[in-house]
Amino acid sequence: MTVDTSVLFRPLTIGAMPLRNRIVMAPMTRGFAIDGAVGPDHANYYRRRAEGGVGLILTEGVVVDRPASRNEPHVPRFHDPFLGGWPAVVDGVHRAQGRIAPQIWHTGAVRSSSMDWDPGVTVESPSGLIAPDQPRGAAMTEEDIADTVAAFARAAADAQRLGFDAVEVHGAHGYLVDQFFWSGTNRRTDRYGGPTLKERSRFAAEIVAAIRAAVGPGFPLILRVSQWKQQDFRARLAETPAAMTDWLLPLVEAGVDVLHCSQRRFWEAEFPEIDGAEGSNFAGWAKRLTGAVTISVGSVGLHGDFLHVFSGQHSEPASLDGLIARMERDEFDLIAVGRALITDPDWANKVAAGRLGELTPFSSEALGVLA
């Protein structure tokens, strides 16, 4: 039976950024940046996905200009003097009619098991915690916070100057911005802490406002958020729609255009106690509560949770029927595809042409090359 996938290929314009379809390449850490700089292999990697039909490419996380921002030695740095390889990346994607945004990032207290590659750097986080009651590093001073906000704004301005079409802030998965959201890692008693999620969102709101001031109107600002943390897969920031509104609406009002709502399995209802097991997912509720454009993501197009990657498991292509049904009812606006695009850069073109039987399974061995 032929599956009608046309809903995935409707154009969409966000601010000054026109998109040819609703398919986004999810940001995925690859770790091939030599001394923090990207090169020709990165330009080829992203260009191939644009040639393969992806509408918007989100780069892997690239770190802002803070000594403790990166957690691995081969994560790209996104500040001087490490920006020289990016114009070729942008140009290649644009020549293939795609759009591209860097995901700017600070990893906070999430660090590699060995810091031998970066000696003398003090890990920083809201309260010197990696998880509830688990110390790591130092609590940031207000001066540290102000410097970090400024670093995010500079990175966004650099993205605009280099020709990127948008910018995404990584505020999910237990990294620095998310550590401020999470009561388990934000025990501050100053204006960046507090008992409510809205109070703990001040740091993110200041980053958003500083970026908006730096790039002006029209340049889309995407914020990636999640309930779950790598430190605790069961963590939930917002237990109710009211709490989610208190969390996300002020960020949209501060200047976020797009909420990139990460969940482990995109088909799972966010509040099943309200609208049932087949109810709206995280991105659906975020769109309903804030009015923002939303991206959904989480194990798209493959059988098996993406966390299986870390145990070396492979994943076979999965049916797109559920995704298409959610898109047709306008639950969310875009869908981000991760692992499937690592092993199959032509995934979007194959889906558009109805060649679903030709989709390539995901193999964890693909993580060992950048191609």
N, C-alpha and C positions, 0 to 999 in steps of 0.2 A: 504494500500500500504506500502511495506517495504521501509524504508529509508536507503540508503547506507551511513553509518557514518564512513567508513573506513579511510577517510582522516584525521579524528580526532585522529587516532591511529597509525599514522606513527611515528617511532622513530626519535629523533633529538638529536644531541650532540652540546652543547655549551661550548666551552673551554674544561675543563676536566670533564664536567658534562653530562653524557648520560641520556636522558629522554626516557621513554618507549612510551610516547604518547604526544599529543599537548595540553592536558588539564591541566590547572593550577588552584589551589585553590586560589581565590583572598584573599588578606589580609582584615580581617573584625574585627574591635574592638569588643571584647567580654566582657572585664572588670571583669574578675574573678580572677585576680592575687591578692593574699592576701599579703598586705604589699609589693607589687611590685614583688613578686616571683611566679613562676609557680610551679605546683605540679602534682600529678598523674592524676588528671582529665584532665589537658592539654595534657599529654602524650597520654591518651586514646582518646581524641578528635581528635588529629592530626593523630594518628595511624589508627583510623577508616576510615578517608578519604583516606589514602594511601591504606588500604585494599580494599576500594571501587573503586580503579582504577585510582585515580588522579596521574598524572605524576610528577608534581612539586607542592609542597605546599608552599605558602607564609604565614608566620605566621601573626597574627595580629600585628599592629604597636607596637614596643618595643622601649622604649626611651633611648637615649644616656645619658652619664654622665654629665648632666648640671642641676643645681638646678631648672630651670624653664622649663625643657623639657617636662614634662607631664601635661596633662590638666584634668585628672581625677585620683582619688586615686587608682583605681584598674587596671590601665594600667601596663603591665609588664615593669620592668626596665631591661636593658640589659647591666649591668656592675657589677663589684664586689661591694657588696657581694651578688648579686641577681642572679647569674648564675647557682647555684647548681642544679636546676630542669631541665635544658635544655638538658643535655646528655641523659636522659631517653626519652625525646621527640624525639630527633634525632634518637636514637637507634630504637625506635618503628616504626618510618617511614621507616627507612632503612630495618628493618626486613620484612616489607610489600612491599619491592621493590620500594618504592617511593623515591623522592628527596625532600629536604626541605631547605628553606632560610628564615632567619629572615628579617622582614621589619624594618629597623632602622629609627628613627624618632625623631624630635623635633617639638613640636606643636606651638612654637612661641607665637604670641599674641592670639591664639585661646584657650580660657580657659573656664572652667565651670563657671556657674553663681555664685557659691560660692567657695571661696578659703579657707574656714575655715579648710579644711583638710590639707592645706599646708601653714600655716601662715608664714609670713616673707619672702616669695619668690617674687622677683621682676620679673614680666612678661617682656620678652625681644623679640624684633623684629627689623627689619632693621631700622625703623624710628619712633618707638613708636606708630604705627598705626595698628588697626585691619582691617580697610577698609578705602577707601578714605575719608579723613577728619574726621575719627573716632579714636580719641586717645585711646590707651590702653598700659600701661607699658612704658618701657624705650627703647630708641634707643641703639643698641649694639655698644660698642666701638670696635676698631680694635683688642684690646686684647681679648674681648669677642668672636669675630669672630674667631680668631686664636685658642682659647681654644675649641670652638665648632667644628671646623674642626678636631682638634686632637681627640676630643671625638668620632666623627664618625669613624675615622680611627681605634681607639682602639676597638670600637664595632665590626667593620668588622674583625679585627685580632682575636678577641675573637670568633667570629662566625666560622672562619676557624679552630681555635684551638679546638673548641668544636665538630667539625665534620660536621658542616653544609656544604651543597654542593655549596652554592652561598650566596650572600647577596643582599638585595634590599634597596635602599635609597628612602624614601618617599619625593618626590619633588612636590607633587600635592595638590589640594583641599584646597588651602589657608593656609597651615601650613608654618613653618618657611622658608624652602628652596623656596617654591612657593611665599612667601611674598617678597623675594628678586627679583624673576622674575618679579613680578607684579608692574607696574609703580604706581598703586594706593596706594601701601603700601611701596614702596621703593622710598623715596625722598632724598636719600643720595647724597652728592656732592663729596664724596671721590671715591676711585677706586672700591668700591662695589656698586655704583649707576651709574646713567647716563641716557641719553635720549633713548638709544637703548637697546633692549632686550639682545643683545650680551654682552653689558657692565654689565647689571644687572645679567648676568649668571655667573659672576666671582666667587661668593661664592660657587655655586654648582660645578663649575669646580675645585675649590681648594679642595672641599670635595672628588670629584671623584679621583683627582690625588693623594691625601693623602691616600685614600683607596687602590688604585692600588699599590702604593709604599709599603703599609703595607702587602698586601696579595700576591703580585707578579703576574706573568702571569698565565693564566689558570684557576684562580678562578673567576667564572662569577660574574660580577657586573651589577645589574639591577637598573634602575632608573625609578621610577614612576612619570609621568608628566600628567598634565591636562590643558586644556584651562579654564574650568569653576572653580569657587571657591565656597565654601560653603557660603562665604559672598556675592557672586553675581553669580548666575547661568548663566548669560548671558555674563560674562567676557570672553574675548578672548585675549590671549597674542600675537598670530601670526595671523594676518588677511590675510596673503598671503603665498604661498609656500616659497618665498624668505625670509620672516621674520622667518618662521619655520626653515629653513636651518640655519640662523644666530643664532637661539636659540639652536637647538639640535645638529648640526654637531660638534661644539667645545666640547660639552660634550662627544660625542662619541670619538672624537680624544683624549680627556683627559683620557679615559679608560672605558667608559660605553660599555658593550657588548650587553645589551638588553634594549630597551625602552618599558616600560609598559605604554601604552597610554590609559588613562582613559577618557571615555566620558559617558554621562548619558545613551545613547542608541547606542550600537555599530553599528547598521545598518545605522546610519545617515551619509551622505556624509560630509566630512570636508570642501571641497571647491566646493559646487554644481555649483557655477557660472563658474567653469572650466570644470568639467567632469560630470555635471548633478546630479539629485537627487539620482541616483543609483551609483554614483561615489565612489571612495575610501574613507574609513573612516579615522580617525585620525591615527591609527596604520598603515594603508596602505600608507598614505602620508609620515609618519615618516620613514618607511622602504625605500620608493622610494628615499627620499631626503638624507638619511644618510648612507644607506647600512647596518644598524644595524638589528639584529634580533628584531622583535617586538611582543608584547603581546597586543591583543585587549581585552577590557572589557567594560561592560555596559549593565545591564539588560539582561544577557544571559540566555536563556532557560525558561524565565518566562514572562507572560503578565504583563505589568505595570512597571513604572519607579521605581528604587530602593528607591527613596526618599519617596515613599508611605509607606515604613516601619515606618517612623516617625509619621505617622498618624494612625498606627495600621492596615493598609489594608493588606489583604492576596493577594497572586498571584498564578494563575494557570500555569501549564506547557505550554510552547509555542512551536510552530513548530521550528525545527532546520534547515529547508530547506535553509533559507537565510544565516545562518552561514556556512553551508556546501558549498554553492555556492561560498562564499568569500574565504573559505579555499582552495577550488579546483582551484581557479584562482591565488592562492599564494599571495593574497593581504597582509596577515600578517602571522606570523609563529605559534603563539600559541593563545589560547583563555582562558581567566580567567573566572571562574564561581564563583559567590558569594553566594547569598541567597539560591539558589537551593541546595547547599552542606551543608547548616546548617540543613535543614530539611530532606535531603536525602543523607547521606554519601555514598550510593551506586550508586549515579547518574551516574558516569562514566561507571561502569560495566553494568548498565542497558542500557545505550546508546550503548555500544559496542555490547551487545547481541540483540539489536533491540527491547528491552522491553520498548518502549517509553510510552506505555499505563500504565505502572506501576510507572512512575515518580510521586513523591510526591509533592503536592502543598506546597507553602511556607506559613507558619503561623507565624505572629509576636510573638506569644506566645513562639516559639522556642528560642527566644533571651534570655528568662529568665533562661535557663539551658545551661550547657556545657556538651554535651553528644555526 
